[in-house]
Amino acid sequence: MFKEALNWYKGVSPNGRRIQQLESVVDVIEDFPFSEVCCIETGASQNWNDGCVGAFFAKLCQSTNGEFHSVDLYDHIVEGSKALYKELRIPANHYAQDSVKFLEETNVVPNLVHLDSWDLDLKNPFPSALHGWREFEAIENKMPIGSILIIDDNYFKGSWVDWVYPHKSNERIDINYPILGKGALVWHFIESGESNWKKLSEDTVGSNIKLVYQKVKV
């Protein structure tokens, strides 16, 4: 089911980098024990300029007669997201709310979660990492065994990024911590070996990585 949705996404997305990211995600998911996908994405996709990875997850839900839920803090982004999925003819449930609060209060039982809210600022990366951790805390116990968790925007030690400024020269940022990104605190927790999750993704140096985990126990 994942490969079929990816092939569809390749046919509609102009963003080669996002396609490569999703290829890496799909390649490591070998066992997904659910016939219907129920997905929550934090940080709504609203147009192809932002990568629109949510369209892949929404198509995956549609193709399995599942449910897709998208939450974002900002009303204008939610409205843009509604227009996008209407144009794509893919059903989606939209919420304008703080993502942590939504995850804490929702009755949705997701078997796939994509955490992609609070834009990563590599000049000040820790607020994004803390927000990712709070999202993880809010939803992990609601996810059944076999569920997949994906966290966007992570860089491992040894990588570097050209940080673009609008009115001055770019700045090269070297990643000297073991990991910087939205999933940094989750990564450290799961690496400790004391969680209910197994890492599926690889800690690849040199590019923006989506972390992929599978719940293996409660």
N, C-alpha and C positions, 0 to 999 in steps of 0.2 A: 504493500500500500504506500510506503514511503517513497519508493522509486517512481511509482506512477505519478504521485503528486509532484515530485521533483521534475519529472519530464514535462509536466504541464507548466511548472514555474519557469523552466528554461525557455519555453515557447513564448512567454509573455514578458519576462523581465529583461530590461536592458542592462542590468547591473551584473557584470561578470564576477566581481569580487564576492557578491552575495551568493551567487550560484556556487562558487568554489567553497564558500563556507558551508552551505547546505549539503554539498556533495560529501564533505568531511563528516558532517553530522550523520547523514544517512548511511555512510559506509560502516559506522561503528555500532549501529543499532541492529543487532542480530536477532534478538528475541523481544517481541512486543506482544504480550499475551492477551490483547484485547481486540475484539473484532470491530468495535466502534471507538473512535478517538474523541475524547472530551478534552479540549485544550483551553487553557487560560493563557493569554499573552498580556503582560504588563508593558505599557508604552505602546500606544496604538500606531499602526502603520497607516499613513494617510496619502502617500503618493510615491512614485517610483524614485524620486530624488532622495528619499530617506531609506532606500533599500527595499522597503515593502516586503520584508521577510514574512510578515504576518499573513500575506496572501498564500504562501506555501502551507502554513499551518491551517488556515481556513479551508483551503481546497482539500487538504487531508481529511479534515472533519467532514466536509460535505460528501466526499467520495465514500465514506464509511457510514453515512447516516448518523454521524455524531453531532457534537455541539462545539461551537467556537465562541469564546468569550474574550472580549478585548476591553481593557480598562486603561484610561489615561486621565491625568489630573486636569488637563486643559480642555475647555469646551470646544474651542476652535479646532483642535486636533481631532477630537471625537467626531465633530461634524464632518471634517475632511475624510475621516475613516469610514463613516457611514456612506458618503458619496462614492468612495473607492469600491467598497464591497457591493454596492448597488450596481455600479458599472460592470463589475466582474461577474455579477449574478451569483454571488456566493452569500449564503445566509450567515449572519453574525449578530451576536448580542453585544451591545455597546454600553459602556458605563463611564460617566464622568465623575471620577472619585480618586482620592488618594489610594494608590495601589495596595499599600500595606493594610489600610483599613478595609478595603474591599476583600482582600484575601483572608483577613481575620474573620469577617462577617459572612462570607459567602456560604451558601448551601451547596454550591457546585462541587462535585467530587471529580477532580481532573485526573486523567491518567497521562497527560502531557502538559507541561508548563514551560513557557518561554519567558524568562525574566529579561526585560530590555528597557526598563524605565530609568530615569535619572541619568542624563547624559554624562558620559565619562569625560572628565577634565584631567588630563595627565599632569597638569600643573598643580592640581589639587584633587587627587584621585580618591581620597578617603571617604568623603560624603557619599559618593556613588557606591563604593564598596559596602559601607554601612547600610545604605538603603537596600542593596541586594541581599545582605544578611537578614535584615528585618523582613523582607519579602519571603525569604526561604523559611525563616522561623514560623511565619504566619500560615504557610501552606503545606509544609512537608508532612505533617501528621494526618492531613486529609487525603493524601495521595495513597492509593493501594499499592501493594507489592507488585513489582513489574513496571511501575510508572517510570516515565522518562522526564528528567529535569534538564533544561538547556539554559545556559546563562551567556549572554552576549558580551562582546567587547572586553577581551582580556589579552594581556601581553606578558610573556614570560621573560625572565632574566636573560640578557644577551640580545634582546630585540632593541631596535631603535625606531623612532617615529619622527617624521618631519612635521613639526607643529606649525600649522599655517596661521598667520596673522593677516588681517585685512589690509593693514596700512604700513607694514614693515616686513623685513626679511623673515623667512621661516627660521625656526629654531629646531635643531635636532635634539630630541630627548632620548637619552639612553635609559633602558630599564635595568635598574640595579637591584631592585627587590626580587625575591623569588617569583612574584606575580603582582601585577597591577591590573585592576579592572573591576567590573561590576561584581564578579564572582570571587574576588580575592579572599574574602573572609570565609566564604563557603568552601573554597578550595582548601584552605588551611585546616578547617574543621574536618573535612572528609579525609584529607591526608593523614590525620591523626589516627585513623583506624577505629574511631569510637562512634561512628555514625551508622545509619541504616542504609547507606548508599555505596554503590560501587562506581568507580570512575570508568567511563567508556572511551572518552576522548584522550588524545595524546597531548602532552605538554610541549607543544611545538614552538620553537624559537623562530622569530622573524616575521610573524604576521599576526593579525587580529584573529583571536581564537574564540570559538564558542565552546564553553565547557559542557560536556554531556555526561550525565549521571543516571544510573538506574537504581530504583529502590529495591533492596534485596531482603529486607527484614523489617519487623516492627518492634 
